[in-house]
Amino acid sequence: MKANSSSRKLLSLLLLICGAVLFVYALILDFSRSGAKYRGAFLILGIVAIIAGLYFFPTLKYHRRIIYIIFLFPLLFTFAVTVIIPLCLGIYYSFTDWTGIQFTKFVGFENYTTMFSDPQFIWSILITFIFVVLNMVLVNVIAFLLALLCTNGIKGDGFFRAAYFLPNLIGGIVLGYIWQFVFNNVLINITKTSMLVQTKTAMIAIIVVYIWQYAGYIMLIYITGLTQIPGDVLEAAQIDGANPSQTLFQIKIPMIASTFTICTFLTLTSAFKQFDVNLALTGGTGSAQFMGKYLTSGTQMLALNIYNTAVSKNNYALGQAKAVLFFIILACVSLIQVRISNSKEVEL
Amino acid sequence: MVGEERRRRSLVLTIVGIIIAIYVLFPFYLVVMNSFKVQADIVASPIALKGVSFKQFITNLGAVINNSNFNFWRALFSSVVITVISLALLALFGAMAGWVISRNNKKKWATAIYMVFIASMIIPFQVVMLPLVSTFRDAGNFVGIPMLSTIPGIIFAYCGFGGAMTVFILTGFIKGVPYDLEEAAAIDGCSPEGTFFRIILPLLTPVLTTVTILNGMWIWNDYLLPSMLLGLNGKYKTLPVAVQAFVGSYVKQWDLILTAALLAIVPMIIIFLIAQKQIMNGMIEGAVKG
């Protein structure tokens, strides 16, 4: 801000004026519904020019403040448009008869009462909870055992870690289809009928795939926790004559309590939101008898139910109401989980 | 004696490890193996080597790559462009915002922004996806910038969704960067933006790697967001969307489906082989901090 202060001032003013003119002109075009193709480009150019003008604004006093605003703007803007506005709109729409494009009237809590009279939806909630609980326990137990295996002086542990982690690299859609092949064409030689046909075995199949995908990742976190236990503590235990199981249950597990918190939280939230594997592996199909009704989507979990309600059955308002409920459940469950576990380590 | 026992134990553990590794890697073996076969041989015996031929693999590859529903090169290109640009923008914007927040952490507005970001991390995508599509459609029509079914639109969405986690991890790290450095630079006449780009940003390399790996794994494999914003039959498709569209059109054509799956996982495996350590460390750090 030392040299050419006058030319800088001129540049700043010019940019600000041009930007404002372009911006306002683009907005006028928008509001008059002119449909001119270049109005989008004008709007962006206008905003860029205004930001540049602000940047060159000849002030020492406010320069830092202007920089802060410019630095925060991109992320806050995208965040507001993609998260905050749709979230507010979504909660609002859940009380209307929204069709995905428009709505005509408010219906109050009608969407919320309709979904609870639908046995399929209650079934979805139930199996989602069962799935989440089973997964949380199984993934953590298996991942912890794998972590113990990999930290117990096994040869080539680097290879094993990488191999167990490998499935985590692949997206749920692709590995869902790979496993569909495994269940329908390979394991069928052992199980006679495909595991994916019957609801119960199909749920087990989803859990198996999910563990296969996720345990390696959770294992890595446990390994980090286990290797951070100070060596002298383990040595002291050994000198005091602790046997391996005592070392495990009375020293190792209490010392990585914070790791358990992280891993249960991760498995909980990700299992809850499980969608890709569900869609690709079973597509939600499977028969079930529930609440006196015959259901055709026995393996349809909550996230998939929401998607199908809105996108396949074209009932956007109901799907949105279900999504809001899903959000509330997820938020409550996460909060309770954090409360129960020792949240001291979570550094905010 | 003790040494003997330990060696035996280590041997047993190694064998257990190998058995688990075979189980974990077996589906990959099946994918590769069966991409080299014709449908009839796959159905007859999916595990056996019978019917494996390189020529058949080329035939399968050709059929998959040129398939109008899959369009491998196009999907790969879209995936790469979307992922790379989103990651670069997220790293830059995230560092900028994280720097501002951590340098004003005693002020109320910065704390408020930070808290909103953290609280938003619990929001599942399902609750915003339907209004997001309508917002993008309406806003795009209004200002004359198409946001649906376009690459800039989806990059914009990824910046918004990845922002919270990125800022959270980066802010934590920047708080640990000594403020003295910036003061010294300011005394030497360096502007605040100069300080950020010349001093702070280079110091962030390790944490930016972590953030990029976490976001990269998410964006590359994401299905729901691109399927909503780009559409299953849209002009642009990412690889997971292309696989879904492809499988939907070929029921049980396993020779083609598995070849498509192989093509979809190969880029990620190659990157993993190159940057194995960074990816694994990045995933751990992200989890521990997040």
Contacts between the chains, C-beta under 8 A, distances in Angstrom:
chain1	res1	chain2	res2	distance
A	1	B	191	7.5
A	26	B	143	7.2
A	26	B	144	7.9
A	29	B	144	7.6
A	30	B	142	5.5
A	30	B	143	5.7
A	30	B	144	7.0
A	35	B	144	7.7
A	36	B	144	7.1
A	37	B	144	6.8
A	38	B	144	7.8
A	39	B	143	6.9
A	39	B	144	4.2
A	40	B	143	5.6
A	40	B	144	3.7
A	40	B	145	3.7
A	43	B	143	5.4
A	43	B	144	7.4
A	43	B	145	7.2
A	44	B	145	7.2
A	55	B	193	8.0
A	63	B	191	7.1
A	63	B	192	7.1
A	64	B	192	5.0
A	67	B	191	7.8
A	67	B	192	4.8
A	67	B	193	5.2
A	68	B	100	4.8
A	68	B	104	7.2
A	68	B	192	8.0
A	71	B	96	3.9
A	71	B	97	6.3
A	71	B	99	6.8
A	71	B	100	4.9
A	71	B	193	7.9
A	71	B	196	7.5
A	72	B	96	7.4
A	72	B	97	5.3
A	72	B	100	5.3
A	72	B	101	7.9
A	72	B	113	7.3
A	74	B	89	7.7
A	74	B	93	4.5
A	74	B	96	7.4
A	74	B	97	7.8
A	74	B	159	7.2
A	75	B	93	4.4
A	75	B	94	6.5
A	75	B	96	7.4
A	75	B	97	4.4
A	75	B	159	6.9
A	75	B	163	4.7
A	75	B	167	6.7
A	76	B	97	7.2
A	76	B	113	7.1
A	78	B	93	7.8
A	78	B	156	5.7
A	78	B	157	7.7
A	78	B	159	4.1
A	78	B	160	3.9
A	78	B	163	6.4
A	79	B	117	7.5
A	79	B	120	7.5
A	79	B	159	7.9
A	79	B	160	4.8
A	79	B	163	4.7
A	79	B	164	7.0
A	80	B	160	7.7
A	81	B	135	7.0
A	81	B	139	7.2
A	81	B	156	7.4
A	81	B	160	6.2
A	82	B	128	7.4
A	82	B	132	6.2
A	82	B	156	7.0
A	82	B	157	5.0
A	82	B	159	7.8
A	82	B	160	2.9
A	82	B	161	6.0
A	83	B	120	5.6
A	83	B	123	6.5
A	83	B	128	6.2
A	83	B	160	5.6
A	83	B	161	6.7
A	83	B	164	7.7
A	84	B	116	7.9
A	84	B	120	7.7
A	85	B	131	7.7
A	85	B	135	5.9
A	86	B	128	4.1
A	86	B	129	7.9
A	86	B	131	3.9
A	86	B	132	4.3
A	86	B	135	5.4
A	87	B	123	6.4
A	87	B	127	6.6
A	87	B	128	5.4
A	87	B	131	7.6
A	89	B	131	4.1
A	89	B	134	7.5
A	89	B	135	6.6
A	90	B	127	5.7
A	90	B	128	5.9
A	90	B	130	6.6
A	90	B	131	4.3
A	93	B	130	7.6
A	93	B	131	6.2
A	100	B	130	6.6
A	100	B	133	7.5
A	100	B	134	6.3
A	101	B	134	6.7
A	146	B	20	7.2
A	149	B	13	6.1
A	149	B	16	6.5
A	149	B	17	5.8
A	149	B	20	7.8
A	150	B	17	7.5
A	152	B	10	8.0
A	152	B	13	5.8
A	153	B	6	7.6
A	153	B	10	5.7
A	153	B	13	7.7
A	154	B	10	6.5
A	154	B	13	4.7
A	154	B	14	5.4
A	154	B	17	5.5
A	155	B	10	6.6
A	155	B	14	5.2
A	156	B	14	7.4
A	156	B	17	8.0
A	157	B	17	8.0
A	159	B	21	7.7
A	160	B	17	4.9
A	160	B	20	7.8
A	160	B	21	6.0
A	161	B	280	7.0
A	162	B	272	7.9
A	162	B	276	5.7
A	162	B	280	7.2
A	163	B	21	4.6
A	163	B	24	5.9
A	163	B	25	6.0
A	164	B	20	7.1
A	164	B	21	7.1
A	164	B	24	5.7
A	165	B	280	6.1
A	165	B	283	7.9
A	166	B	24	6.9
A	166	B	25	7.0
A	166	B	28	7.4
A	166	B	269	7.7
A	166	B	272	7.2
A	167	B	24	6.4
A	167	B	27	7.9
A	168	B	217	7.9
A	168	B	283	7.6
A	169	B	217	7.2
A	169	B	221	7.9
A	169	B	265	7.6
A	169	B	268	4.8
A	169	B	269	6.9
A	169	B	272	5.5
A	169	B	279	7.8
A	170	B	221	7.0
A	170	B	265	5.2
A	170	B	268	6.5
A	171	B	220	7.3
A	171	B	221	3.1
A	171	B	222	7.3
A	171	B	223	6.3
A	171	B	239	7.9
A	171	B	240	4.8
A	171	B	264	7.8
A	172	B	221	7.1
A	172	B	223	6.6
A	173	B	223	4.9
A	173	B	240	4.5
A	173	B	243	5.6
A	173	B	244	5.4
A	174	B	240	6.6
A	174	B	243	5.6
A	174	B	261	5.1
A	174	B	264	4.9
A	174	B	265	6.0
A	175	B	27	7.5
A	177	B	243	7.0
A	177	B	247	5.7
A	177	B	257	6.1
A	177	B	261	5.9
A	178	B	27	5.2
A	178	B	30	7.4
A	178	B	31	5.7
A	178	B	258	7.4
A	178	B	261	5.5
A	179	B	27	6.6
A	181	B	30	6.9
A	181	B	34	7.7
A	181	B	46	7.4
A	181	B	254	5.8
A	181	B	257	7.3
A	181	B	258	6.5
A	182	B	27	5.7
A	182	B	30	6.4
A	185	B	42	7.0
A	185	B	43	6.9
A	185	B	46	4.8
A	185	B	254	6.8
A	186	B	30	6.6
A	186	B	46	4.9
A	186	B	47	6.4
A	212	B	24	6.7
A	212	B	27	7.8
A	216	B	24	7.2
A	217	B	283	6.3
A	217	B	287	7.8
A	220	B	280	5.9
A	220	B	283	6.4
A	220	B	284	5.2
A	221	B	284	5.7
A	221	B	287	5.2
A	221	B	288	6.8
A	224	B	284	5.1
A	224	B	288	6.9
A	262	B	287	6.0
A	262	B	288	6.2
A	263	B	287	7.9
A	266	B	287	6.0
A	269	B	122	7.8
A	272	B	124	7.7
A	273	B	124	5.4
A	273	B	125	7.5
A	273	B	126	7.5
A	275	B	126	7.9
A	275	B	223	7.5
A	275	B	224	5.9
A	276	B	223	5.1
A	276	B	224	7.5
A	276	B	240	7.7
A	279	B	223	7.8
A	279	B	244	7.8
A	280	B	244	7.4
A	280	B	247	7.8
A	303	B	124	7.6
A	303	B	126	5.7
A	306	B	126	5.0
A	307	B	126	7.2
A	307	B	224	7.6
A	310	B	130	5.5
A	316	B	130	5.8
A	319	B	130	6.3
A	320	B	127	8.0
A	320	B	130	5.3
A	320	B	131	7.2
A	323	B	124	7.7
A	323	B	126	4.7
A	323	B	127	4.3
A	323	B	129	7.7
A	323	B	130	7.0
A	324	B	127	6.0
A	326	B	124	6.3
A	326	B	126	5.8
A	326	B	127	6.4
A	327	B	123	6.5
A	327	B	124	5.9
A	327	B	126	7.6
A	327	B	127	4.1
A	330	B	122	6.7
A	330	B	124	5.6
A	331	B	122	5.4
A	334	B	122	5.7
A	347	B	172	7.1
A	348	B	118	7.1
